[in-house]
Amino acid sequence: MDFGKLDDVSGVDFSMPPDSTDWAALPAVRHRVPQIYVGCPVWACKGWVGVLYPASAREKDYLRYYSRQFNTIELNTTHYRIPELATIQRWMAETSEGFRFCPKVLQEISHQKMLQNAESLTAVFCERMQALGERLGICFLQLPPYFAPEHLPILMRYLQQFPLQVPLAVEFRHPGWFVGAAGSRPFDKAAQMLQEWHISTVICDVAGRRDVLHQRLTTRKAVIRFVGNNLHPTDYTRIDAWIDCLRAWLAKGLDEIYFFVHEPDNILSPQLSDYLIENLNKRLGIILKRPQFAAKAGQMNLF
């Protein structure tokens, strides 16, 4: 993930901005124990063979091994093509019922068509994603960096037609969304619209774009894309701050968390994910399965 990437993070202020969520306006009823999902943006990483996967792992089995290590995936492959139904059925067969796929909306819809004249493509995309059944976590629409605040009416028209039964979160990237004081930015107007339509926001924590760390939830689902810096010491202190934040949000009624850990080339994403899970367990009193590394990975049972 090159968005907001910096070669030197020594001068970055990584402090967490205040929560800007209007919690009183969110639906107050929680029907189940909060669900927490932690994962990476890929499963096909050859650098994990012998580290996260057994040394004998074959590429066709990577998803099966991955899904025994983590309970969710940021599904970027759907950003480039809509998978065939047979592919989706294979994904379902290779994962357990507690696993959740979080597909990124096709870039032809979001980046090339700019959400216009994309009704048929969106219908096909959503129909195919619904084939995931209970393994569908939340889809996310990543707006391109040139999708500016003046395009808000386009976003509104698109979301008005988006199928209600498909859970969705939106990620804003153009700097113009975040110009101004909190509460009066173009982003705040868009967030109010998302809240009224029960659509979530994507929060991105990346060194070179601290403005996209907006800390505004519009549903009781949090979707966080965390970008580390090769296990720099600040990666760990930032994770610690996120655990404090998530604990506070859970106390306010947060219902579902999707936390995706990025690292350069994603080679080290499992290690930082493990740190996150270990400390979530310790500090929240929960039991999320931690990934197993090296020799333990070799003992995993595929079936």
C-alpha positions in Angstrom: 0.0 0.0 0.0 1.8 3.1 -1.3 -0.9 5.6 -0.2 0.7 7.9 2.4 4.0 6.0 2.5 7.0 7.8 3.8 10.6 6.7 3.7 11.4 8.5 7.0 8.7 8.5 9.8 10.9 10.0 12.5 9.2 13.4 12.4 5.6 12.2 12.1 3.2 13.0 14.9 1.4 9.7 15.4 -0.9 10.9 18.2 -4.5 9.8 17.9 -7.0 12.5 17.2 -10.1 12.7 19.3 -13.2 10.6 18.6 -15.6 12.6 16.4 -18.4 10.1 16.4 -21.9 11.1 17.3 -22.6 8.0 19.4 -26.0 9.2 20.5 -27.2 9.2 16.9 -26.2 5.6 16.2 -28.6 2.7 16.8 -28.3 1.8 20.5 -29.3 -1.8 20.6 -26.6 -4.5 20.5 -28.0 -7.9 19.7 -24.9 -10.0 20.3 -21.4 -10.1 21.7 -19.1 -7.7 19.8 -17.3 -9.4 16.9 -13.6 -8.6 16.4 -11.8 -9.6 13.1 -8.1 -9.0 12.5 -6.3 -9.9 9.3 -4.0 -8.9 6.5 -4.5 -7.6 2.9 -3.3 -10.7 1.2 -3.1 -14.5 1.6 -0.8 -15.3 -1.4 2.5 -14.2 0.1 5.4 -16.5 -0.7 7.5 -14.8 2.0 5.2 -16.5 4.6 6.1 -20.0 3.5 8.2 -21.5 6.3 7.2 -18.7 8.6 3.5 -18.5 8.8 2.8 -21.4 6.4 4.5 -24.8 6.5 7.7 -25.0 4.4 6.0 -27.5 2.2 3.0 -25.2 1.5 1.8 -25.0 -2.1 0.3 -21.8 -3.5 -3.1 -23.4 -4.1 -3.3 -24.1 -0.4 -2.4 -20.6 0.8 -5.9 -19.4 1.6 -6.6 -22.6 3.5 -3.6 -22.1 5.7 -4.3 -18.3 6.0 -7.8 -18.9 7.2 -6.5 -21.1 10.0 -4.3 -18.2 11.2 -6.6 -15.2 10.8 -10.4 -14.7 10.8 -10.7 -12.1 8.1 -9.0 -10.9 4.9 -9.0 -7.5 3.1 -10.0 -8.9 -0.2 -8.1 -6.8 -2.8 -8.4 -9.2 -5.6 -12.0 -8.0 -6.2 -10.7 -4.5 -6.9 -9.2 -5.8 -10.1 -11.8 -8.4 -11.3 -15.1 -9.8 -10.3 -14.4 -13.5 -9.4 -16.3 -16.3 -11.0 -18.9 -18.1 -8.9 -16.8 -21.2 -9.0 -13.9 -19.2 -7.4 -16.2 -18.0 -4.6 -17.4 -21.5 -4.0 -13.8 -22.6 -3.7 -13.0 -19.8 -1.2 -15.9 -20.9 0.9 -14.9 -24.5 0.8 -11.3 -23.6 2.0 -12.4 -21.4 4.9 -14.3 -22.1 8.1 -17.7 -20.6 9.0 -16.3 -18.0 11.3 -14.1 -16.5 8.6 -15.0 -13.2 6.9 -14.1 -11.8 3.5 -14.1 -8.0 3.1 -14.1 -7.3 -0.6 -12.9 -4.0 -2.1 -15.3 -2.7 -4.8 -14.2 -3.1 -8.4 -11.8 -0.3 -9.5 -13.6 -0.1 -12.8 -16.6 1.1 -10.8 -14.8 3.4 -8.3 -11.8 4.7 -10.3 -12.6 4.4 -14.0 -16.3 5.1 -14.1 -16.1 7.3 -11.0 -19.4 5.7 -9.7 -21.3 6.8 -12.9 -23.0 4.5 -15.4 -22.0 1.6 -13.2 -25.3 0.1 -12.3 -25.0 -3.1 -14.2 -21.4 -3.7 -13.0 -22.4 -2.9 -9.4 -25.3 -5.4 -9.6 -23.0 -8.1 -10.8 -20.4 -7.3 -8.2 -22.9 -7.3 -5.3 -24.6 -10.5 -6.5 -21.3 -12.3 -6.6 -20.3 -11.0 -3.2 -23.6 -12.1 -1.7 -22.7 -15.6 -2.9 -20.2 -15.6 0.1 -23.2 -15.9 2.4 -22.3 -15.7 6.0 -18.6 -15.4 5.1 -19.2 -11.9 3.7 -18.0 -9.4 6.3 -18.2 -5.9 4.8 -17.4 -4.5 1.4 -15.5 -1.3 1.1 -15.6 1.4 -1.5 -12.2 3.1 -1.9 -12.8 6.5 -3.5 -9.9 7.4 -5.8 -7.5 10.2 -4.8 -9.1 12.5 -7.5 -12.7 12.0 -6.2 -13.1 15.4 -4.6 -15.8 17.0 -2.4 -17.5 18.5 -5.5 -18.2 14.9 -6.5 -20.4 14.3 -3.4 -23.6 14.4 -5.4 -22.2 11.5 -7.5 -21.4 9.5 -4.4 -24.9 10.2 -3.1 -26.6 9.0 -6.2 -24.5 5.9 -6.3 -25.1 4.9 -2.7 -28.8 5.5 -3.1 -28.8 2.7 -5.6 -26.4 0.4 -3.8 -28.1 -2.8 -2.5 -29.1 -2.4 1.2 -28.5 -6.0 2.0 -24.8 -5.7 1.2 -22.8 -4.1 4.1 -20.6 -1.3 2.9 -17.9 1.1 4.1 -16.5 4.1 2.3 -12.8 5.3 2.3 -12.1 9.0 1.4 -8.7 9.9 0.1 -8.8 13.3 -1.6 -7.2 15.9 0.8 -10.1 18.3 0.1 -12.5 16.2 2.2 -10.5 17.1 5.3 -10.0 20.8 4.9 -11.4 22.9 7.7 -12.2 22.5 11.3 -13.6 19.2 12.5 -17.4 19.3 12.2 -17.4 21.6 9.3 -15.3 19.7 6.7 -16.7 18.4 3.5 -16.0 14.9 5.0 -18.3 15.7 7.9 -21.2 16.4 5.5 -20.5 13.1 3.7 -20.3 11.2 7.0 -23.6 12.5 8.1 -25.1 11.2 4.9 -23.5 7.8 5.4 -24.8 7.7 9.0 -28.4 8.3 7.8 -28.0 5.5 5.3 -26.3 3.0 7.7 -23.1 2.9 5.7 -19.8 2.7 7.5 -16.6 4.7 7.1 -13.1 3.3 6.6 -10.5 4.8 8.9 -6.9 4.7 7.5 -3.9 5.1 9.8 -0.9 5.9 7.6 2.3 7.9 8.2 2.1 10.4 5.3 -1.7 11.3 5.5 -2.7 11.9 9.1 -5.9 13.6 7.9 -7.5 10.3 6.9 -7.3 9.2 10.5 -10.6 10.9 11.0 -12.0 8.8 13.9 -15.6 9.2 12.7 -17.8 6.2 12.8 -21.2 6.3 11.1 -22.4 2.8 12.2 -21.4 0.6 15.0 -18.9 -1.1 12.8 -15.3 0.0 12.7 -13.2 -0.7 9.6 -9.5 0.2 10.1 -6.7 0.0 7.6 -3.4 0.3 9.5 -0.2 0.8 7.6 3.0 0.1 9.5 6.6 0.9 8.7 8.6 -2.4 8.8 8.0 -2.9 12.5 9.4 0.5 13.4 8.9 1.1 17.2 6.1 3.5 16.4 4.2 0.6 14.8 3.8 -0.9 18.3 3.0 2.4 20.1 0.3 3.1 17.5 -1.2 -0.3 18.0 -1.2 0.3 21.7 -3.1 3.6 21.1 -5.6 1.7 18.9 -6.3 -0.8 21.6 -7.1 2.1 24.0 -9.4 3.5 21.3 -11.2 0.3 20.6 -11.7 -0.4 24.2 -13.4 3.0 24.6 -15.5 2.4 21.5 -16.6 -1.0 22.7 -17.7 0.5 26.0 -19.8 3.0 24.0 -21.5 0.2 22.1 -19.2 -0.7 19.1 -20.6 -3.9 17.6 -18.1 -5.1 15.1 -14.4 -4.4 14.3 -12.4 -5.2 11.1 -8.8 -4.3 11.6 -6.4 -4.9 8.6 -2.6 -4.7 9.2 -0.5 -3.5 6.2 3.3 -3.5 6.1 5.6 -2.8 3.2 5.3 -5.9 0.9 3.2 -7.3 3.7 6.0 -9.7 4.7 5.8 -8.5 8.3 2.0 -8.0 8.6 1.5 -11.3 10.5 4.0 -10.3 13.2 2.3 -7.0 13.9 -1.1 -8.6 13.7 0.0 -11.0 16.3 1.1 -8.2 18.6 -2.3 -6.6 18.1 -4.2 -9.8 18.9 -2.0 -10.7 21.9 -2.6 -7.3 23.5 -6.3 -7.2 22.6 -6.7 -10.4 24.4 -4.7 -9.2 27.4 -6.4 -5.8 27.7 -9.9 -6.6 26.7 -10.2 -10.0 28.3 -11.1 -11.8 25.1 -9.8 -14.9 23.4 -8.9 -14.3 19.8 -6.8 -17.0 18.1 -3.2 -15.9 17.6 -1.2 -16.8 14.5 1.3 -19.6 14.8 4.8 -19.1 13.4 7.7 -21.3 12.3 7.6 -24.8 13.7 4.1 -24.5 14.9 2.9 -23.5 11.4 4.4 -26.8 10.1 2.2 -28.8 12.5 -1.1 -27.2 11.2 -3.7 -29.6 9.9 -5.1 -28.6 6.5 -8.3 -30.5 6.9 
